[in-house]
Amino acid sequence: MKQLLRILLAAVGILAIVGVAAVVYVTTFLDPEDFKPRLTSVVEEHTGLHLALDGPITWSFYPRIGVSVEQARAWLPEQSEEDTSFASIQRAEVSVAFAPLLRGEIAVDGLTLDGMRLNLERDEAGEGNWEPLVERLAEGSDEKAQTVLAPASAGPNADAGNLSVVLNIASVEVKDADIRFRDAQSQALWRLQSLNVSGSNVNPVSPFPLKAMFTLTKHNRLDAEVLERTPDLTTDIDLDTRMRLKLAEDSVVLENTRLSTNTRLHPDSEPQRLGLRAAEIVARMEEKQLSITEGVLEAGLQDSEKWQGSLALALAFGLESDWQAQTAQLKELQLTGPDGLRVSGHLNVEQMFDAPQYRGQITAAPFTLRPWLTRAGVELNTTSEAALSDIAMTSPIEGDEQHVSLPRLSLVVDDSTFTGQVAAALDGSQLTFDLEGDNLNVDHYLPGPATSQQASLGLLRRAFAQSAETLLPQAWLSELSMEGDLRVDTLLLGGLTFNDTRLQLQGEEGLQQLTAFDARFYGGELSASGQLDARERVMEWELAPTINNVQMASLIEALSDEDEPSPLRGRLHLDGELTSRGNTREALVSNLNGQLNGRLNEGAILDINISQQMCELAAQVEGEGTVRDWHNDTRFERFDATFQIRNGVMSSDNLNITLPGIEVNGKGELNFNSLNFDTRADARLANTADAACEVNPRLEELPLPVRCEGHIGDATSEWCRIDRDAFQTAVVNLLRNEAGNRVTTELEERVGGSLDQLDERLGEGAGQNLREGIRRLFN
C-alpha cells in the first residue's frame, strides 16, 4: 500500500509537470498534434506502457491552465496493438491554477478521468499481468514522489521542468470507469462497472471528502459474458468518507466512513443489504496494520420463504489487526437483533492467513431461540410450545477453520442450567461434550406430530431429522464421531423421572454406542448399555437394561395417565436384552424383540386379599367360619416371570407368585403397539406350614382365578377382577368330581349360601347364576 500510494502521488505530480510543460511548450512552439510523440515517450519512460493517442490534445488558459487528451489507449510491454488494450480512457484532463505558477508552484486544480477501462488478468499460476508494471513504477518511486511533493524553490522565471507541485487538488473525478478482472485460478470473472469517484481539496495535510459508487459483479465462469449469462453475484456499493493522508507516518485515515452494499447472491435471489459505519479507519502502510474504531456492521437480510420483511442485525466492534504478524483483535463485540438477541464478547485471531486460530469470550443474554430456528429452516412443533424460548450462555471460545470449542460453558435452556465443555467440527462431523446440569425435561423437546425439520444451512441441515416422522437424523449420525458425558440431577423422559443420571456416549463412523446410562430410579437403580447402528439404510438398535430394587407402586403411578394409586407394590428387579429396527416410533415398537427377566420382592396386590377370599370361601363350603383378622392387601414373598418380546408384543407363560399357603400361576401379554394387556392367574390353597388357613384337602384343587386386562391408560382400579366365568367352571368341575350324579340338599344349601356371600365380590346375581348352572348340570 505504501508503494502504491507513493506511485499514485508520483504519477499525479509527473502528470501535472508534463501537463504544464506541455502547455508552455505547445502554446509557444508547436501545434498540439506535434506534442503527441513527446507524451507517449514520457509515459513509456516512466511506466513502460505503449501509449496510443487517437483523439485530439487540447489546452485551456486563464483562470487555469489545463491539458486534455481524448481516446487514449495503453498496452503492456509484452502486448501488441492487436491485443485488447491493458488500459484506455475516453478523456483525461489535468488543470493547474494560474496564480501559483507566478510563485514557482504547480497547484493542481482538477484531475478528471472519463470512461477509463482497465483489464486485469491472473493466470493459472497466480501471476497477474499488472505485476511487471507495478515493479517498474516501484523503481525509484520514493525519489520521484519526494521530488514532486517538495516545497517550491524556483522563482517565477524558472524552467517548467524545475517547478514543484503543491498537492492540493481542488477536484478529482473518475467517471464511468470499468475494471475487469479475469482470474484463471478460480475460473471467475469480476467486474467493476459504472465506477464513479469524486474528491475535493485533495491534500496531504487535512481531511478531504471522498465518495465512490460502483457495481461489482461476478461470473463463475470466464466465458459467461460471451455467452451473455446473468452474473452469479451483483453488488451495488456506495462509499462516503473523509480521507486524511498522513504521508509522514505512511498511513491513511478514513473518518466518519459510511459504506453500504446491496447484494444479490444469485440472479433470482432477493437483495441483501449490508452497511458499515466507522468513526475512524486507520491503515498504516509501513507496519501493514489496520484499525477500526467504533465500527458498526448492519445487515438487512431478506428471505420471503422463511420470514417477512427485512431481518435487521447489527454488529458493533472495534478492530486492531497486524497483517505482518498475522494477528487481529476484535474488541467490544455486540451483536443485536430481533427476539431479544444480544451477544457480546471479544475475539483474538492468530496466523490469520496461514492457519487461522481464534480465542476469546462470548456471552448471549436471554433470548428466544425458536424463531431463529424457523428462520434457519427448522420448523419446530415440540411437545411444549415454550421449549427453547429462554436461552442464555457464556463461555470462552476457541477454534480454527474446522473446529469450535466452548471449554468453560455455562448454558441456560429454559428451566435447565448446564456447565462444562462442548466442542464440534463446523461441518457437523464431530461432537464432544462433558456437561453437568440440574434438570432436563426431554419430553418438552420431543417432536410433535406435525414437526417439520428441514434445515437449510450447513450444520443445521445435518443435525435435524429429515422428516416429521423420523426420530433421529440418520444421515448426520452415519458420519458422526462423538464422545459425550452428561450428568443431570433430574432427568424427565417418557413421563418418568431419573435422578442423579449419568449418560456416556461414544461413536465412530455411524456406530453410536451408549457405553453407560446410570440413574437412581423410583427408589432403586437403573442402568443400561446399548448401541445404534446408523450405517445401513435401516437403523438397528440394541439395549441391555438393568433395574434393581425399584418401587413398583411409584413406577406404575408414573406410567398411568390417571391420578390413582397403584394396584401393586414391591421391589422390582429386571434385566434383559432388546433389539429393534427403524427410525419411527411405530417401526421401533413393531420391530421390538428380546427377553426380560423380572422379579418382584416384598410385594403385594393392593386393596384385595386373595388369601382371605379363598379361606372364607373354603370355610363356607365346609360350613364353617373364620375369625382371623385379615390384612387389606395380598402380600406375597416373591413374584417371578420371564418375558418374551416378539414384534412389539410382550408375553409370559410362567408368571409365578409365592404367598403363604397359596400358589399363584399365570400367563399374559402386553401389546406395545396398542398398549392393551391381558393377564390371567389362578390362585390355589396349599396345606403347608405357612398356610393361610386349614382347608379340606379336596378344596386345594379349587382355584381362584384373577384376570387383569385393559389399557395402560385406564384407571388402575379397573385393571384386575376375579374371573367369574373361570371360577364358576372350577366350582362346577369340583362338585362334579365330588358328588358324581348326586347333589345332596345339604351340599346345595352350603354352596348356595357361599355363593350368596360371594355376590358382593363377584358381582350382583353371580351366585344365583352359578347355583342355577350347578343345578342344571347335576339334574
N, C-alpha and C positions, 0 to 999 in steps of 0.2 A: 504493500500500500504506500509506503514512504516513497519508493522509487516511482511508482505510478503517479503519485501526486506531483513529485518534482518534474516528471516528464511532461505532465499536463501543463504545469505552470511555465516550464521552459518553452513548450510549444506555443502557448499563448503569447509569451514575450517575443519569441522568434517571429511568430506570425505578425505581431504588431510592428516589430522593427522592419520586417520585409515589406509590410504594407506601407509604412511611412517612406521607406527608401524608394519603394515603387512609385508612390505619388510624386515625390520630388524628382525622381529620375525621369519618369514617364512624361509628366507635365512639362518638363524643361526640354527634354531632348528627343523623346520617342513617341511614336504612335502606340496606343495601348496594346495593339496586337503584337508589336515588336517585343513587348516585355514578357510574353509567354515563355520563351525558352529560358529566360533567367529564373522565372518562378519554378519551372519544372526542375531545373538544375538544383535550386536551393532545397526543394522538397526531397529530391533524391539524395542530396548530400547529407541531409540531417536525418532522414528516415529510411532510406533505401527503397522507397516506393517509386514505381514508374507512374508518372502523372500525365494524364491527357486532359487538356483544357479545350473542350469542344465549343463552349459558349464564349461570349464576349467578356472582356475585362473593362470595367468602368470605374470612375472615381468621382468623388464629390469634394467641395472645398468648404467654405465658411458656412455655418459656425463650426463645422467639424470636417476633418479630412478623412476620407474613407475610400476603401477599395473593395469592390465586389467582383466575384468570379462566379460564372454560371456554367452548369453542365461539365463538372469535373469528375474524372474517374481515376482510380489508382489501383495498380496491381502489385502483388508481392514480387520480390526479386526472381523467384523461381517460376512465376506465371508469365504467360504470353498474353498479348492483347486479344487473342481469340477466346481466352478463358473468361468466365464470369469474373467481373472485377471484384477485388477484395473490398473496396470502399468506393462510394460515389456520393455526390451531392448535387442537388438541383441548383442551389445558390448558397454562396458563403460571402459574408460581408464583415469587414473589420473597419471600425471608425475610431479616430482619436480626436480628443479635444484640441482646439487650435491654441488657446491661451497657454497651456502648459508647455507647448513647443518653444515659446519665447524664453522659458526658463531652462531649457535644455532637458525637459522631461517629456516622456510619452505617457499620456494618461488615456488608456483605452476607454473609449466612451461606449462602445457597443460591439458585441460579438454575436453574429447570427449564423446558424446553420439550418438550412431549409431543405427537407427532402433527403436527408442522409440515409444511405443504405450501407450496411456492413454485413459481410458474410464470414462467419467464423465456422471452422471445422476442426474436429478432433478425430484422428484416425483410430484404428483398432488397437494400436499400441499405446494410445493415450496421449499422443503428441499433438498439440494444437498448431494451426497454421499461423497464428499470431505470435508464437513464441520467438521466432527469429527477429521479428520487428521489435518486440519488447527488449530483446538483448541489444539490438542496435541502438535503440534510443537510450538504453541504460548506460552506454559507454560515454563517459564524460558528462552525464546529465546533471550531476551535482554542480560542476563548474559552470555549465551553461545557465542553470537556474539561478545561481548566485550572481552571475554577471547581469542577467536580465533584471533581477529584483534589487540590484544595488542602488543606493541613493544616487540621484543625478549629480554629475560632476562637471558636465560640459556647459559651456555658455550657449547663448542663442545662436552664435555663428558656428557651432560645432558641426562636424560632419555627421550626416544622418547615421552612419554606422556606429558612431560612438555615443549615441543617445541612449538613455536608460529608461526603463519602464517603471512608472508608479502604478502598482497594481490596485486600481480602484475602478472596476468596470461598472459603468452605470447600468448596463443592461446586458444580460446573457440570455439568448434564446436558442433552443433547439426545437425545430418544428417538424412534425410528421416524419420522425425518424423510424426506420425499420431495420431491426437487427435479427439475423438468422443464425442459429447455432445447430449444426449437424453433428451429432455425436455417434460415430460408428461403433463406439464401445458399447453403448446401451441401446443402439438402434432407435434413438429418439431424436425428434426434430423439434427444437424450441424456437419460438419467435416472439420478439417484442414488436408490437405494432402500434402505430399512432403514438409514438413516444414524443411527448412534449415536455421540455424542461425550461423553466424560467427562473432567473435570479436577478436581483438588483443590488447595486452598490457592492459588488463582489470585491472584497479586500482581505488582506491577511491579518488585520488588527481587530476589527469589531464584528459582531454577528451580522449576518445579512440573510434576508428571506430567500428561501429556495422552495420551488414547487415542481413536482413531476407527476405526470399522468401517462399511463400506457396500458396496453392489453397484452397479457402473457398467454401464449397458447403452447400446447404440447401435443405432438402426434407420436404414437407408439411404434411407428414405422417410418423409415426415411423417405419412402415414395408416396406418402399419404397425400401431399399436396398435388402431385402429378395425377393421382387417382381421384382428386377432388373429394377427399374424405373429410368429414367433420372432425375438428380437433377433439382429442380424448380429454383434454383439460383446458378450460378457459378461465382466466382470472383478470378482472379489471382492478388495477392498482392505482391508488391516489396517495401522494406523499406531500405533506405540508410541514415545513420545519424552518428553523433558523440555524444557519451553519456558521461556525466560527473556526477559522483556520489558524491554529496555534503552531505556526511553522517552526518557531524556535524550539518548541517542545516535541516536534514531529507528531502532532496529534490533530484530530478533527473532532469538534464538539457539535452535536446537534441538540438544540434547545427546543423545548415545547413541541416535540415531534408528534405528529398525528399521521398514522399510516392505516389506510383502510383497503380491504380487498373484498371482492365479490366473485365467488368461485363456483364453477360447475364442474364436478368431478367426472362426469361423462355427459354426452350430448343431451340426454333426456332427463338429467337429474335436476333437482331444484337448487337454486342458488344458495350458497352458504356464505355468510358474512363473517369476516374476521378483521378485527381492528387492533392497532397497537397505539397506546399513548405512553409517552415517557417525558418526565421533566428534563432529563439530560441523558444523552448517549455520548460516551467518550471513547474514541478509537485512538489508541496510542500505537503509531506505526512501528517505531523502532522496537518497542518491547512486545509488539503483537498482542496487545491487551485490549479488551473491550469491557466497558462497564455501563450498566443501565441503572438509573436512579428513578424511583417511583414509577416503575413500569406497570402498565395495566393492559392485559391482553383480553379483549372482549370478543365473544363469538355469538352469532345468531344462527342457529342450526335449524334446518327445515327438513321434515320428512312427513308428508301428509298421510302416509300409511300408518304411522306409529303415534303421531301426536299432532295436535292442531297448532297452527301459528308457528312462530319462531321461538326456539328454545334458547333462552338467554343465559350465557355463562360468562363469568368474569374471573380472571386470574391476576391478582396483584402480586408484584415480585420486584426484587432487586437482583442485579447480576454483576458479578465480578469474574472475569474469565481471563486466562492467560494461555494463548494458543501455543506459545513456545513450550511452556511447561505442561500443556495439555490438561489444564485444570479449569474448573468452573464452580462457582458458588452461587446457588440460587437462594436468596435470603428473603425472609419475611413473606413467604408464600401464603396466599389467602385465596382459595377457590370458593366462589359463591354461586348459587343457582337456586332454582325453584325447589319447593317441597322441603325447605329447611336445610338445603345442602350448604355446609360451611366446613371446609377442610383447610387446615393451616399446617405450616411446618417449614423445613428448610432442607436443602439437598446439596451435597458436595460431590462433584464428578472428577474422577481421575482417569488418566490415559484416554482422553476424550476421543482421539482419532484412531488409536491403535486397537485398544480393547477396553471400551468404556466400562468403568466400575463406579458405583454411586453408593452413598450412605447419607443418612440424615434422620429426620424425625417427622412423623406425620400424625396429625390429630384430626379426627372427624367429630364435630359436635353432633348431638342427637338429630337425626333426620329420618324421613320415611323412605325406605328402600323400594317398596312395591312399585310406585310409578316409574322409578328409574329402570327396573327390570322390564316393565312394559315398554318403555322407550327403546330398550335393547332387543325387543322382540320376544320377551318371555312373558306370556300371559298367564298369570297365576290365578288359580281358583282353589286356594288351600282350605283345609277344614276350618281353620279360624280366619275370619276376614281381617282380623287385626294382626295376623302374622307378618313379621318383617316391617312393622310400622314404626319401630323405635330402635334405631341402630346408632351406636356410638363406638369410637375406638381411639386408642392412642398406642403408638409403638415406634421404636426406632425402625428404620427401613434401610435395607442394603441389597445390592444385587449387581447384575451385569446385563448384557444384551439378551441372555437366555433365561435368567432366573431372578426371582424376587424373594426376599426373606423379611419376615417381621419377627425379630428374635425375642423381644420382650413385649408381647402383645397383651393389652387389656381391652377386651371386647364386651360390649353390652348388646344383646339381641333380645328385644322385648323385655321379658322378666328374667332373663338369664344373664349371668356375668361369667366370663371366661378369662383366664390368664394363661400365658405360656408362649409358645412359638409356633409359627406357621411358615412354610417355605413351599414354593411351587415353581415349575417351569412355566414361562409365559405362554407356551403353546399348549399347555394343559397335559403334557405327557408325564409329569412327575408331581407328586404331592407328599409332603411330610408334615406332621403336626404332633405337638405334645401340649395338650391343653388340660386345664383343670377348671371345673365350673361348679356353681352352686346348685342349679337345677336346669332341666331341659325337658320341655314337653314336646316330644317328637310328633305326637298326634296333631298338633296345631299346624305343622308344616307338610303333612302328607297331602298328596294331590287329591282334589275333589273330583267328582265325576266328569266335569267338563274342562279340566285343566288342559291348556294347550302350551306346550313347552318347546316352541320353535325359536331358538335364539339366532341372531343374525351376525354376531360378531365373535370371531376367534374362540377364545376360551369359553365364553358363554354358550356358544352353539354346541360345543362338545360336552359341557358339564351338565346339560339338562337332557332328560329323556326326549325321544323324538316323536312321541305321540301322546295323546291323552290317556291311553290305556296302559302303557308300559310304566313299570315302577322304577327302573334304573336305566341310566344312559349306557347301553351296551357298547356302542361304538367308542365311547370315551374309555370305559373300563377295559376294553380289549387291548388298549395300548398303554394303560396307565401303570406306572411304577409308583407304589405307595408304601409308606411306613408311618403308622399313626398310633398315638396313645392318648386316650381320652378318659378322664376321671371326672365323674359327676356325683355330687352328693345325692341328688334326687333325679331320677330319670323316669319319665312317663311315656309308655309305649303300648299301644293297643289297649288303652284303658287300664293298664297295670302299672304299679309303682315299683321301681327298683331303687334301692338305697345303696350308697357307697359303691357306685358302679364303676368298673374299670373295663375299658374296651381297647383291645390291641389288634391292629390290622397290619397286614403285610402283603404286598402284591408285586408281581412282576410279569409283564407281557401278557396280561389278560387273566392270570390265575391269581385271584384275590383271596387271601386267607384270613379267617378270623382266628388268630392264634390264641386269644383268650377273651372271655367275657365272664366277669365275676361280679356278683351283687348280693347284698342282703335282700331277701325276698319273702315278705309276709311272715316274718318271724323265723325264717330259715335262711338257706343259702341256695343260690342258683349259679351254675357255671355252664359254659358251653364253648365249643370249638367247632370250626367248620371251614368251608371254602366255597367260593363262587368261581366257576369256570366260564369266562365270557369269550373264549377263543373261538368257539364253534357258533354256528348260526343260531342254535337254541341254547340258552344259558342253562347250566347244570349246577344244582345246589346240593350241598351236604351239610348236615348239622348233627352234632352229638351233644344233647343237653343232659345235665345232671341237676336234680333238685333234691335237697336234703332238709328234712325237718320243717317243712313249710306248713303253716297253719291252714288246713283245708277250708275252714269256715270263712276266713278272711279272703282267701283266693276266690271261692265261689261267689261271695258277695261282690267282689270287684268285677267278676266276669258278668254278673247278672245285670240286666238293664233296670230291673225293679229294685226299689229300696226295701228289700225284705230280708229277713235273716236266712242264713244258710240251713239246709236240712241236714247237713253233715258237719262233723268236726273231727279233728285228728291231726296227726303229723304226717305229711305226705313225703314219700321218698320215691323218686322217679329217675330213670336213666334209660338211654337207648340211642338209636341212630336213625336219622331220617334223610331221605333224598327227595328231590323234586326237579322239575324241568320247566322252563318258561320264564316270562318276564311280565306276567299279569297276575293279578290276584286269582282269577279264575283258573289260569293254567297251573299255577303253583299248587292250588288246592286239589285240582283234579289229578295232578301227577304226583301227589304226596304218597310216599311209600316208606316202610320201615317197621321198626319194632320198638315198643316201650315196655319196660318192666316197672310196675308200680306197687307200692306198699303203703298202707295207711296204719300207723300205730296210734294206740291210745285214742281210738276214735269212737264215735257214737252217731247213731241216727237220731236226730233231734225230734222232740215232741211226739214220739211214738215209742212204746216199749213192746217190742215183739215178744220178749220173754214173758211179760205179764199177760199179753193176749193169748199166747199159746198155753200157758199154765192155767189160766182161767177157763179156757175152752176145754182143756183136758179134764179139769176138775168138774166142770158142769156135765161133761159127757159121762163121768163116773158118778155123778150125783153128789158131788162134794163141793166145798167152797174153799177159798184161800183167805188167809188172814194176814198175809205178808204185806209190808209196806214196799211199794214199788217206786223206782225212780221214773221220772218223766221220759227219759231217753233210753234208747237201746245202745248200751255200751258194748263195745267189742274190743278184744285184745289185739286183733290184727286183721288186716284186710289186704289180701294178695291178689294180683292179677297180672297177666301178660297180654299186652295189646298188640294186635297185628293191624297194620295200616296198609290198605291196598287201594290205590287210585282215589284217595281222599275219604275213604270210609274206614273208621277205626272199629275193630271188633275184638271180642274176647269170649272164649267159651270156658274159662276157668276162673271166674270170679269166686273167691273163697273168703268167707268171713268167719272168724272164730269168736263165739260168745260162750260164756259159762253155761254148759249143758245144752247148747243149741248149735247145730251145724247149719250154715247157710252156703248154698252153692248157686251160682247163676251164670248167665251169659247175656251179652248185649252188644249194641253197636252205636256209634255216633257218626253221623254223616256230616263232614266238614263243609260240604257244598251247601246243604240246606240248613245245617245246624240243628237238625232233628235227631233225637236219640230214643232208643227203646231198649230197656233192660228188664230182665225177668230173673227172679231169685226165689228159691224155696228154702224155708227155714224148718228144721226138724228138731224135736226134743230128743235129747240123749240122756240116758240114765247113767251119768258119770259122777265122779266125786264132787265136781263143782256144778252139779245140775242145778238149773234154775228152779226145779220143783220135782217132786216124785210123781211119776206117771205110770199108768199101766203100760207094760211093755208093748202091747198091741198099738197104743197111741203114738209110740215113737215113729211109726210109719206114716203118721198123718202130717203132711207138710202144710205150712202156712205160706202161700205164695204171695210175693210182693212184686208189683210192676211199677217201674218208673219210665215215663215216656213224656214226649212233648218237644218243646223248642227251648233252646238255651235262653232265649229272651223271655220266656214265660215266667210267671211268678213261681218262685221256688216252692211255695206251699201247695202248688198244683202238680208238682213233678211226680210224687210217689203215692201209691194207694195199695190196699190189699186187692189182689186179683180175685174177684168174686167168682167168675166162671171157673177158674182153675181150682179154687177152694171147694166149690160145690162138687166138682168132679172128683176131687180127692176124698171128700166125705162119703159120697155115694160108693166109690170103689171100696173104701174101708168097710162100710156097712154090708156090702155085698159079700165081701170075704169073710166077715164075722158071722153073719146070720144065714148065709145061703139064700133059700127061698122063704125063710120065715123071719118076720119082723114082729117082735112082741110089742104089746101095748106099752109096757114099761119103758122099753128102749126108745120107742117112738116119742113117748112123753119127754124123756130125758133129752133126746136130740131136739125136739120141738122147743123145749124150754131154753136150751143152749142157743138155738138159732134165734129165738126171740130176743135174747140178750145181745146177740151179735148184730141185731138190726142197726143199732146206733153206730157201730163201727163199719159194717158192710154196706149200709145204706138202707133206708126205709123200704120194707117189703121184701128184702132179700131173704130173710128167714122163712117167710111164708112160701116164697117161690122155691126155696130149697126143700122145705118139708113136702110140698106137692110133688116135686120131682122125685124125692125118695119114695113116696107112697106109690107113684105110678111105676117106679122102677121095680118095686117088690110085689106089686099086685099082678 
